[in-house]
Amino acid sequence: MKHGKKYIESAKLVDRSKLYDPNEALELAVKAATAKFDETVEVHIRLGVDSRHADQQVRGAVVLPNGTGKSVRVAVFAKGADADAAAAAGAEIVGAEDLVARIQGEGFMDFDVAIAAPNMMGLVGRLGKVLGPRGLMPSPKAGTVTPDVAKAVEEAKAGKIEYRLDKTNIMHCPIGKTSFGAEKLEENFNTLLEAVIKAKPAATKGQYIRSCVVASTMGPGIRVNPTKVGQ
């Protein structure tokens, strides 16, 4: 894979043989971001679990103290008082059968988070093949199937992110923008890692966090010392 001049220059700042403390790694990630736009900083965590087994799944959601820096469009599947509460909390899209029909018939997907009241899941379940592959299917584990839809909307707007393993036992999570600076990014990083550590399955054997890398959108990956994660 060929990289541009800016990436190559940024990569020179990073010692690939070194495991950095989280604060040092995030300072480097901010420094190495040279794009003309405000780059997103992501954390990539490899866990010592086997996600093929139900008792070793790691999935959940957490509200980052400094948000993600991203404007989030929220869709809520609800009726009656729940629909009114969701709209009052700031949801851009609220509906029931009409919203399902719009997604199925028109391919409408102009939202970043989908939330559902529990009594809507029989209806929303029809959208599994559409929303699932995009990571948008409401889920109790992620707190997006809830009787308190207003609170869920507020949390999504405040910077709630979902963490879950992919098929290679790695999770990829945004923790903010480079414009946040290293201190706020570290606060978000620590909040995420504390949640992931608390979610450690009882069936896990050996080292839980195998590796951790932070990187901005266009910047190089920076390895974080797993023994310093969550401290």
N, C-alpha and C positions, 0 to 999 in steps of 0.2 A: 504494500500500500504506500503510495507516494503522499508526502505531506508538503504543505506550502511553507514558504520562508518564515512566516510568523510563528507557525507551529514549531518548526525546527529551532528557532531562537528561544521560544518559551520552554521547549523540552530541555534546553541546556541548563535551565535553572534547577532542574530536578535530578537528584542522584537516584537512579533506578535501583541501585543496590541497597538503598537505605530504607528503613522503616521509620517514618516520621511520627512524632507525637501529633495528636489531632489539631491542636492550635497552630503548630508549625506547618502542617499539611494544608490547612485552610488559608493560612497567610500566603503560602506559595500558590495555591489555586487562584486566589484573587490577583496576585502579582502576574501570573502567567496568562491571564485572560486579556487578550489583545484585540478581540473583535470590536467592531463599531457599534454593536448592540449590547445590551445588558445581559450577559451570559448567565444561564442557569447553572448552579453547582449541584451535582448529583453525587450520591454515595452508592457504591456498589459493594454489597456484602455477600461473601460466600460462607454458607453455614455448613457445619459438619452434621447434617441430617440427610435423610433420604425421603424426599417429598413424595415418592411413590407410595409410601405407607401413611395411612390416615392418622396414625398416632405420632407422626413426625412432621405434620404440617405446621408451618409458621405463617400466620396471617393475622392482621389486625389493622387498626388505624390509630392515629395520634394527631393531636393539634399542635403544630409547631408554634412556639411562643412568639416568634417574629414573622409568622406567615410564610408564604412561598414567594411573594412578590408577583404572583400571577392573578389576574382578574378571572374569577371562576363563574361560569354560567351554570346555574343549577336547574334541573328539571325534577319536578315532584309529581308522583302518581298519587293522587288523593282526591277525595270528594268532601263536600259539605264543609263542616267546621275545620277539618284538617286542611282542606284546600285553601280556605281563607287564612288560616294561621301561616301556611307555607308562603303565600303571597305577601303577607304582612312582614314576614321575616326576610324577604328579599329575593325569593325564588323568581327567576325570569320566566319559567315555563311551568304551568300547573295544569294538570288534566287527568282524565281517567280513560274511559273507552276512546274518547276523541284523540287523546295523545298517543295511545297504542296504535290506533288506526293511522295516524299521521306518520308514525315511525315505520309501520309495516307497509303502508301504501305509497308514501312519498319518499321514504328513505331519510326522513328528517333526523338529523343527528347533531344539531347545533347546540350542544351542551357538553360540559366537562364532567359533571357529576349527576348521577341519578339517585333519587331518594324515593322510598315508597312507604306508605302506611301499611301495616301488616294485612289489613283487609283488602289490599289491592294486589297482593302477590299472586293470587289465582289468575288475575288478568295479566300482570307483568310477566308471569312465567312463560307466556307465549313469545316473549321477545328474547328468550335465552340465547338463541342462535345468532341474534343480531347484536345484542348488548354484551354478551359474554366474551367473545373474541376481542372486543375493544376495552375490556376491563370496566365496563359501565353497569354491569348487572347489580342491582341492589342486593345487599347481603347483610344478615344480622351481625356476622363477625366484624364487618367493617363499619357497623353502626348506621348503615344506610337503609335498613328496614327497621323502622322504629315507630312507636305510637306518638312520639314527640317529634313530629316532622319539623316544627319551627326551630327547635334546638339543633337538629341535624343540618338545617340550612345555614344557621348562624355559624356553626363549626366549620362547615365547608367554606364559607366566605372568609372565615378567620384564618384559614390555612391548614385545614385538616388533610392529611395525606394517608393513603393506604399503603401498607407494606405487605408483600406476599412473595413467595418463592416462585421462580420460573422453573422450567423442567430441568435446569442444570444446577438447582439448589442455590441460585443467586437471586438477591433482591436488588432492585434499582429504584432509588428514591430521590426526588428533588428536595433540597433543603434550603432553597432561597436563590437570590441573585448575587452576582459578584459585587454589586453596588451596596449590599448589606454591610460589607466589611467582615473581616475574620471573626470579630467578637460575636456578632449576632449569628453568623453562620455556625460558630461553635456551640452556641446555646441551642440552636435547632438540631445540630448533629447529636449533641448529648441527649436531648429529649427523645430523638428517634432511637438511638442505640439503647437507652434505658428501657424503652418499650419492647424492643426486639429481644433484649436479654430476659426481661420478665416473661416473655412469651416462649421461652425455651421449653420444648417438650420434655416430659419426664423420661421418655424412651431414648433420649439423646445420649450417646456414648462418646467419650473422647472430647477433643477440643470442639467447642460450639462455634465460635467465630474463627473460621479458618483464614480468611483474608478480608481486608477492607481497603477500598480505593476511593479517593475523592477526585473529581475532575470537573472543570467547567465545560460548557458546551463544545468549545473549539480548542480547549487546552489539553495538555498531557495528563495522564493518570498519575496520581501521587499515592504511594502505598502508605497506609497507616498501620502503626504497630498494634496488632490485635490485643496485646496484653495491656495497652493503655486505653483501649476502647471502653467507654462506660465509666471511666474513673474521673 
